[in-house]
Amino acid sequence: MVERFEVALNTPAGRLTTAIDVPTGFIPITAIVPVTRRLGEEASQLEVQRVIAAGQTISCRMGCAACCRMLVPLSAPEAFALREYVGQLPTDRRTLLFNRLGDTKDRVKREGLWDRLNDVAEAARPVPDEQLDPLNRAYYALRIPCPYLENEMCSIYEARPAACRELLVTSPAELCQDLVQNPVTPLPVSMRISSILGLVWGSLTNSPPRLIPLPIALEWAERHEEESRRTWPGSSLLDQVLDSMWRFLSQAFQKK
Ligand code: SF4
């Protein structure tokens, strides 16, 4: 059984109106992840239409995975959702994935970054940008392909993190070969879905809004598996998501 909600959000690129189906009764946090990401993608589509109407082009194309060497942050609900997704893959796919994740872990450990990634994921308070930036840069400098990348294509496309969906550029694709040195022009993101889900999870569990680096997300989700089993009324989870979105959007309008 699902309940249908009509949602209207004013974004800097226009008004988003859509219908959302949320399961009735008590649901785990992972059940709200797909609809939250969908709202983020619909907001992003408004931005895409806006730049196209202004005569610009989105340079991102299938098969270009230059940005899949960055350290992708996930909210806790997304890490749990990723674990669920990987758990239902056929055994051979899962084995392949675990092998790649193992190789990435070995490499990141050798470079001395593994413990730092775990420190970020388990931090007792939000990690400030001054601490995150050097870690992001050190990781990106290694140019390690995302463990979920296969032949330059995302192998978990329908389950990929919100942060991956949000990165679109209007600058020439060649510039993405070095996202630190080159003047890349990303599309504005009015709602950062990983931050929104992180805030919701923080308020539900009385924990700091945390961001979990993608290479350690499955291990983190396994360590915190018990937390993922908690449930809340579906409509109350949607309320909290929408409340966080409104706060994000009002900040986006203030920045304009
Ligand atoms: S999850 Fe997919 S889209 Fe995101 S960085 Fe990895 S391969 Fe790229």
Residues whose N, C-alpha, C, O or C-beta is under 5 A from the ligand:
A	BS01	SF4	C67 C68 C146 Y148 L149 M153 C154 R160 P161 C164
